[in-house]
Amino acid sequence: MTIDSKIRDGLEASALPEPFASWFAGRGWQPRAHQLALLDQAQSGNSSLLIAPTGAGKTLAGFLPTLVDITVHEHNQKTGAVRQSKAQSRRRGIHTLYVSPLKALAIDIERNLATPVEEMGLPVRIETRTGDTPQHKRQRQKLNPPDILLTTPEQIALLIASNEASMLFADLKYIIFDELHSLVTSKRGHLLSLGLARLRQHCPQLQTIGLSATVADPEALQAWLVPQIRGEEPALSERIIITGGAKPHITILQTDERVPWSGHSARYAMADVYGAIKAHQTTLLFVNTRSQAEMLFQALWRINDDNLPIALHHGSLDASQRRKVEAAMAQNRLRAVVATSTLDLGIDWGDVDLVVHIGAPKGASRLAQRIGRSNHRMDEPSRAILVPANRFEVMECQAALDANYLGAQDTPPIGEGTYDVLAQHILGMACAAPFHADALYGEVTSASPYTMIERDQFDRVLEFVATGGYALRTYDRYARIRLTRDGTWRVSNPRIAQQYRLNIGTIIEAPELRIRLTRHAGKGTNVRGGPVLGKVEESFVEMLAPGDTFLFAGKVLRFEGIRENECIVSKGGTGSPKIPAYAGGKFPLSTYLAEQVRAMLAEPDTWHVLPQQVRGWLEIQRLKSVLPSRSDLLIETFPHEDRFYMMMYPFEGRLAHQTLGMLLTRRLERARARPLGFVATDYAMAIWGLRDMGLMFERGEVSLSDLFDEDVLGDDLEAWLAESWMLKRTFRNCAVISGLIERRHPGQEKTGRQVTVSADLIYDVLRSHEPDHILLQATRNDAASGLLDIRRLADMLERIKGHIIVKRLEQISPLAVPVMLEIGKEPVAGEAHDDILAEAADEIIAEAMG
Amino acid sequence: MNRASAAQALISDDMIKTAEITICATTAICDPLGALYLPESQTIVVSDLHLEKGSAFARRGLLLPPYDTIQTLKLLQAVIERYQPKCVISLGDSFHDRVGAAGLSSECHSQLSALIANRAWYWVAGNHDPDRPAGLDGDWVDELYLEGLCFRHEPSSTEATGEVAGHLHPAARVVRRGKGVRRACFATDATRLIMPSFGVTTGGLNLRHQAFRGLFNKGQLIAHLMGRDRIYSVPFERLIA
């Protein structure tokens, strides 16, 4: 174990004051070096980032400065060691804020912290405050604040927008951010960074403590933790990194079964996985999507001859059901849990001794996080088995495995602060107190994600908050905030503040319906009532016809219909179940892993670690076609069943490939190559059509460099985006976050169409009239980095310039097989348009004629 | 297709495909822009324009784009130019609220006035606009009888025969090949017709929603869905909730 921050000489257990020293001693413990280092930094008045693997005692390290400070202060007062006036000595506000991304984590911490506090008899009051905290308790917390408040980013936003903020936070000394690496990369993190900037206005001496897993760019987190000055080099907090710990013991599943060419189910490996569960005490099985979780759970129970207690846990399940699983897990009553990312973060889950990862992990850091779930003690190695679902995934798993050993990290960057979040914050600040635009701009740019924002952009967002920021200035009389004579902006009426509080936060769920299980009571009628199983996305339910079946919560359910905002189902049903295709939970292949896989492909010397069947597959590819070098883009063309195929292997992840597919198809259309469709996977993509594209390239009818020119991201992208549902979804999120439209609240759905307004319709109206509106800019920025991965696409187009290799083949190449097998299976993300309507209408005509 | 881009890029008249329907022996044409045309009396019927919806929200602190009226009027103008009607019936909820008409910008006001001029124009009372629109010409009626049909805003529970109503904003959904498409529609069982909403920011209500219960003879009910350039006619039993 190494610590890269200077630790002063003589820092030992004895450095701790009583009763801490004897508490440690009494348990035969030594305080860990990083715990003391963090305490030392805090006592010297510094903010710090602590990077440590799970099980390193991060939580206690984070809270130690607080506990010591309060205890010493209390002691001094009693003994009169330090004389202070009454006004000075009486602390009225909160001493320490602890912010975690998960409610459950805050509650978990409260429990864990209670033990040392009670055992040492510390004079510290700890409370949680989350969305679930009852109103009367919140009120009491404002009147009589606890010493330590454990809370979430949304609650911080609410508290700083309230009138009591200055009183609550006047004495704030520390703020601890847990799982900082996961907090900062989203819009939630952007909002929180602005909240932190505001807290510093209340107490300029405020110190921050960030707790994080290993990240690719620790300096970004260090900058996040301390105030920045626009135009200057980033200011950084102190940093304490604990490396080492026991090396995880990761293997790729060894199997005698044939690894399939394509697919994501890993069904071939079920017997081996079940065997591994039997051989261990408690196994956590991670998958990438909720639908995979459902499938895996079903598949395991089908062969569960020993009736092992195996449970299912994912975000769409009803909360009570999840709590049950969590409780059973904590009591070690389960042998295995199938889970998605809901279990990723640092909650303590009993004695897990094996992690099985089904499918490729898509990112090396994600793998490291998940593996950290097993053997929650740092000194013992975690055990993990990776189960690739297909042959490409074998390579990806191998790449991830190398990365984990090498400590390579590919966490996403923090990203620049978004405008919609800024809009929400500006309104919140007006709700708290009148502000000067200059001062608020200074405050906002002190938050590291917003340091780069230009003043005129800030002013446009401010204008948006006030009057909507439209070129047609008709809303001045309806302004939400107004510039008053004294130069401050004020909320124009109290109703605005109320509205703001109801719409706070940045988490926008896709519209979901509750799934209610009813008894099927014969033809057409269903018994009302029955339990709620969880939630499913509206867009999925819209694809179902009554009588269709699907898998949910480990059950095969029959869809009966939609009643108000509920999806009514009954048990059983026949036919092959469709599976909920949740929008959430599909991670793109990280750039880092993609590069590793490309490298592996290019260097046959590295293949010896791969299983024989995968090696053989690559060998034949080398014989029949080409293996692209690391920087090349390989394109193969071949005929197959009266279609011509163009196969590409960019390894840039599905999202980027899908976007590229849409754009290339448009261009090929114009070049009269008559493309018919395309399919994209994480590794490759295929376009097929009526003309031989290879021949067209050869004859120079289509120029490859034109086809892949970076200007494809210009007008073509714009034209396609305009009608894209993906952009509409992004717009909806921006519109809600920025306060343009209201959030849907549970129970509010029935208020009817007259009072609600559809974000899609607003988008259409705004785009056709004011395409440069600030909110449309925000939407495009989001799409560029998120949904469409345009940035990644741009990087790739630049990388492959002059490095495109075309291989014309007579038939399918080995590398192409997995992609070809996806055709027809993968729904082409896309636009369902009038042709669907024509089909439905024309069926009737056909019927009438036939 | 969305209405706002339809307003942006209007399709030339000879390309469109309408649907001819019969309500109680009266022939009518459903236009893909969302208007009903009665050839006999050269009348256009539009419903639920919800003009000034944006500003109505703005008054409540939700600053929606102030362009909805401009676009709805553009569509209305297009459909009037297409049929050159002698008479226009706006079937209620013409304005999103009582003060909507007074809030029209001067440009919109003159555009609308020009459309009203030189033809018979009827404002039918709606639940959103129970009063005569201030400062605009045209006759103000609760209901209207023409060509043997009765025009009123809310469908009545008793007199279905020959009724043309709005209010419910019917929309219908079709699923094929795992893809769903939802569009506003004319809903008729040949006895009664419920009009789609015409305003660009008006949402729709699925024809299978309980609000439509008892209004139609389901065996005869056909949804005429509005596509980009044509009407798609689909029987009720093929629609999805």
Chai-1 contact restraints between the chains, C-beta under 6 A:
chainA,res_idxA,chainB,res_idxB,connection_type,confidence,min_distance_angstrom,max_distance_angstrom,comment,restraint_id
A,G468,B,L63,contact,1.0,0.0,6.0,A-B,restraint_1
A,Y470,B,P66,contact,1.0,0.0,6.0,A-B,restraint_2
A,L472,B,P66,contact,1.0,0.0,6.0,A-B,restraint_3
A,T474,B,P66,contact,1.0,0.0,6.0,A-B,restraint_4
A,Y475,B,A58,contact,1.0,0.0,6.0,A-B,restraint_5
A,Y475,B,L63,contact,1.0,0.0,6.0,A-B,restraint_6
A,Y478,B,A58,contact,1.0,0.0,6.0,A-B,restraint_7
A,Y478,B,R59,contact,1.0,0.0,6.0,A-B,restraint_8
A,R480,B,G61,contact,1.0,0.0,6.0,A-B,restraint_9
A,I496,B,G61,contact,1.0,0.0,6.0,A-B,restraint_10
A,Q499,B,G61,contact,1.0,0.0,6.0,A-B,restraint_11
A,E542,B,G180,contact,1.0,0.0,6.0,A-B,restraint_12
A,M543,B,G178,contact,1.0,0.0,6.0,A-B,restraint_13
A,M543,B,G180,contact,1.0,0.0,6.0,A-B,restraint_14
A,A545,B,I240,contact,1.0,0.0,6.0,A-B,restraint_15
A,G561,B,A241,contact,1.0,0.0,6.0,A-B,restraint_16
A,I562,B,A241,contact,1.0,0.0,6.0,A-B,restraint_17
A,R753,B,G203,contact,1.0,0.0,6.0,A-B,restraint_18
A,R753,B,L205,contact,1.0,0.0,6.0,A-B,restraint_19
A,V757,B,T201,contact,1.0,0.0,6.0,A-B,restraint_20
A,S758,B,G203,contact,1.0,0.0,6.0,A-B,restraint_21
A,L761,B,T201,contact,1.0,0.0,6.0,A-B,restraint_22
A,I762,B,L64,contact,1.0,0.0,6.0,A-B,restraint_23
A,D764,B,N2,contact,1.0,0.0,6.0,A-B,restraint_24
A,D764,B,A4,contact,1.0,0.0,6.0,A-B,restraint_25
A,V765,B,A4,contact,1.0,0.0,6.0,A-B,restraint_26
A,V765,B,P65,contact,1.0,0.0,6.0,A-B,restraint_27
A,V765,B,Y67,contact,1.0,0.0,6.0,A-B,restraint_28
A,V765,B,D68,contact,1.0,0.0,6.0,A-B,restraint_29
A,V765,B,V200,contact,1.0,0.0,6.0,A-B,restraint_30
A,L766,B,P65,contact,1.0,0.0,6.0,A-B,restraint_31
A,S768,B,A4,contact,1.0,0.0,6.0,A-B,restraint_32
A,S768,B,S5,contact,1.0,0.0,6.0,A-B,restraint_33
A,S768,B,Q8,contact,1.0,0.0,6.0,A-B,restraint_34
A,H769,B,Y67,contact,1.0,0.0,6.0,A-B,restraint_35
A,A832,B,K179,contact,1.0,0.0,6.0,A-B,restraint_36
A,A832,B,V181,contact,1.0,0.0,6.0,A-B,restraint_37
A,D834,B,G227,contact,1.0,0.0,6.0,A-B,restraint_38
A,D834,B,R228,contact,1.0,0.0,6.0,A-B,restraint_39
A,I836,B,R176,contact,1.0,0.0,6.0,A-B,restraint_40
A,I836,B,K179,contact,1.0,0.0,6.0,A-B,restraint_41
A,I836,B,V181,contact,1.0,0.0,6.0,A-B,restraint_42
A,L837,B,V174,contact,1.0,0.0,6.0,A-B,restraint_43
A,L837,B,V181,contact,1.0,0.0,6.0,A-B,restraint_44
A,L837,B,L225,contact,1.0,0.0,6.0,A-B,restraint_45
A,L837,B,G227,contact,1.0,0.0,6.0,A-B,restraint_46
A,L837,B,Y232,contact,1.0,0.0,6.0,A-B,restraint_47
A,E839,B,R176,contact,1.0,0.0,6.0,A-B,restraint_48
A,A840,B,V174,contact,1.0,0.0,6.0,A-B,restraint_49
A,A840,B,R176,contact,1.0,0.0,6.0,A-B,restraint_50
A,A840,B,V234,contact,1.0,0.0,6.0,A-B,restraint_51
A,A841,B,Y232,contact,1.0,0.0,6.0,A-B,restraint_52
A,A841,B,S233,contact,1.0,0.0,6.0,A-B,restraint_53
A,A841,B,V234,contact,1.0,0.0,6.0,A-B,restraint_54
